[in-house]
Amino acid sequence: MIHPTAIVSPRAKLGSDPDIGPFCIIGDNIVLGDRVRLVSHVVLDGNTEIGDDSVVYPFAVLGAKGQDLKFQEDESMTGVKIGKRCKIREYATVNSGTPASTGTEIGDDCQIMMHAHVAHDCKIGNNVVLSNMVQIGGHVEIEDNAIVSAGTMVHQFVRIGRNVFIGGMSGLGIDAVPYAIYDGRPAGYRTINKVGLTRSGFTNEDLHAVHSVYSAVFGKFDDGSSVDDRLKKIRREVGKNKYAADALDFIENRSHRGVNNAHSA
């Protein structure tokens, strides 16, 4: 169904059974999967692709040119790709990628809540929740199953690990290690995300292994040992656990902005 007040470019590619509500505007280079629903007053611009069974709520704007001042006059934006079964709530904005990357990407089964903003060139994994008023800067990467609570600000180029929980009204300027809770202004590591991990099927052995890694990084030690020394020891003890190995890989290879600050516990 396409409402008679909607403006749909004849060049747009619509999947089967679209539901396009009143006053939606769909540009030339839009690709919609099957059964995509645009509730009303949705604007789709640029090179934007939305996967099957996704729902976009009123006044969301997806695919508009990013706010990176270096590319304001460049027309070759790289676009937005949104996965399947996503829910994009009221007034959310997702900006197009710039020529500096392959575009802005959001995975499957994500929920982008009211007034949330995803800036240019972000890479967001599957099953991610961005709560109301979350503001994500450019080039941010968020791994699978992360939850970013309401009112949180995330600095550009930050990386958030999988299964992370970030408390409301936080200001995150460092990378957030996987399986952890971050909170505060500036946000810092608090502890492992025990409740969320248990709900996701992590065993006590898994929880202990991950906690051991982060104790070595964020704990206070008076024996003169360095973080590198402690991580070598931890690798021998729990490195065979896949979640501990992932945590070590994040710290040593995937993090670029660092994982510690003066406010970390």
N, C-alpha and C positions, 0 to 999 in steps of 0.2 A: 504494500500500500504506500502510495506517495500522496501526501496531502496536497490539495490544489494550490495552497499558498507557498509551498516549498519551491525553491529555485534550484534546479538540478541541471548542471551542465550536460549537454548531450555527449560530451567526451568522457564523462565519468563512467567508471565500470562498476556496475552493481551486481552483487551475487543474487542468488535465488531468494525469494520471499523477503525483500527489504521492507522495513517499516519506517518510513520517513515522515515525521510529524510536522505540524504547522510551522511555517516561517524558518525552516532550515535552509541553509545555503551551502551547496556542494559544488566545489570548483572543478576545473577541467581535469586535473591530474589526480583524482581521487579513486581509490580502489576499495570497495566494500566487499567483505566476505558474505557468506550465506547467513540469512536471518539476522543481520545487523539491525538494531533499532536505534533510531535517533528520535528522542522523545518530542522535543520541540526547540526552536530557536538555537539550533546547533550550527556552528560555522566550521566547515572543513575546508582548509586552504592548502596551498602548496602541493607537494608530492606526498600525500598521506594515504596510508593503507591501514585498514582496520579488519581484524580477523573475525571468523565466524562467531555468531551468537554473542557478540559484544553489545553493550548498551551504553549510549551516551545521553546524558541528561541535559536539561535546558541550560542555555547560555554558555556551554563549554565551547572553547575555541581551540581547535587542534590543527597544527601544521602551519601556523602563521610564522613569518620570518622571525628568527631569534633576535635577541637584544644585544648580541655581541657587537660592539661599536666598530670592530674591524671590518665587519661584513655587511654593514647597513646598506651599502649601495651595490652589493653583489647579488645578482639574480639567480646564481647557480646554487641555490640551497639544496641540501641533500635529502631533506624530507623527514617524515615520521612513519615508523612502523609499529603498530599496536597489535598484540597477539589476540588469541581466541578467548572468549568468555570473560572479557574485561568489563569492568563497570567504571565509567568515567562520570563523576557526579557534577552537580551544578557549579558553574563558573570556573571549573578547572581549566587550566591552560597548559598545552604541551607545544613547545616551540620546535620549529624545524631545525635540523642539523645544518651546520655550516660546511663549506668546502674543506674545512680542517679535519673532517671525520667522515664516517660512512653514514651518518645520520643519527637521529634520536630514536631509540628502540625501547619498547616496553613489551615484556614477555606475556605469557598466557596467565589467565586467572588472577589478574591484578585488580586492585581496587584503588582508584585515585579519587579521593574524597573532595568535598566541597571546598572551593577556593584554593586548592593545591596548585602549585606551579612546578612544571618540569621544564628546565631550561634546555637550550640547544646542546646537542651532542651527548646527552645522557644515555647510559645503557642500564636498563632496569630489568632484572631477571623475572622469573616466574613466581606467582603467589606472593607478590609484594603488596603491602598496604601502605599507602601514604595518606595519613589522616587529614582532617580539616586544617586548612591554612598552612600545611607544610610547604616550604619554599626550597626547591632544589636548584643549586647553581649549575652553571655549565660544566660539561665533561664529568659529571659525577657518575660513578658506577655503583649500583646496588645489586648485590647477589640475591639468590633465591630465598624466599621465605622470610625476608626482613620485614619488620614493622616499625614505621617511623610515626611517632605519636604527634598529636595536634600541636600546631604552632611552632614546630621545630624548623630551624634554619640550617641548611647544609652548605658549607663553603664549596666553591668550585674546585674540581679535581679530587674531591674526597672520594674514598672507596669505602663502602659499607659491606661487611662480610655477611655470609648467609646465616639465617636464623638469629639475626641481631634484633634486639628490642631497644629502641631509643625513646627515653621518657619525654613527656610533653614539655613544650616551651624550651627545649634544649637548643644550644648553639654548637654545632659540630664542625670543628675546623681541622680535626685529625682523622686518620683512618680508623674505622671501628672494626676490631677483630671479630671473626665469626663466633657465633654461639654465645654472645655476651650481652650484657645490659650496659648501656651508656646513658648518662643523665647529667644535666647541669649546664651552666653558662660560664665558661666554656665547658662543653661536655667532656666527661672522662669515663674511663672504665670503672665499673662498680663491682660486678661479679659475673659469673656465668648465668645464662638465661635458663635456670633450672626448670622452671614451670613450663616454659615453651618447649624446651628440649624433651622433657618427659612426655608431654603431649604428642610430640613428634616421634616417639618410640625409642629415644636414647636410653640405654641401660645405665645402671649405676657405674659400671666399668667405664663407659663412654664419658659420663659426667666427670668422674675422677681423673681420667686422662686429660680432658680439656682443661679442667681446673689446675692440674699440675703444670701445664704449659704456661698458663697465665699467672700462676703464682711465681714462676721463675722470672716473668717479665715485669710484673707490677708490684711484687712483694718487696718488703723492706728487709735487707740483709746486712748484717754487721761483720760478715766473715771476709770482706774484701773481694768477693767473687764478682765477676762481670756478668752481664746478661748473657753474653756469648758463652761463657763457661757454663752457666746454669742451663742454657738451652741444649748444649752438647750432652749434659748429664740427663736431662729430661728425654732427649731423643733416644738415648739408650734404654731408658726405663719404659716409656709409653709410646715410642715412635711408630710401633707397628699398628697402633689403633688408628683407623682411617680418619677419625675426627681430629685427633691430636696431630696427625700428619698434615691435615688440611690447615689447622691453626698455625703450625710451624711454617708451612709454605706461604701463608698469607703474610706473616711477619717478615719473612726473609726474602720473598720474591714479589708478591702482589702489591704490597703497601708501598706507596711513594711519598705520602705526606707524613709518615711516622704514626706510631700508635700510642704514644705516651705524651702527657703534658704535666704541668705542675699540679693539676687538680686530680690526677688519677689516683685511685685508692691504692 
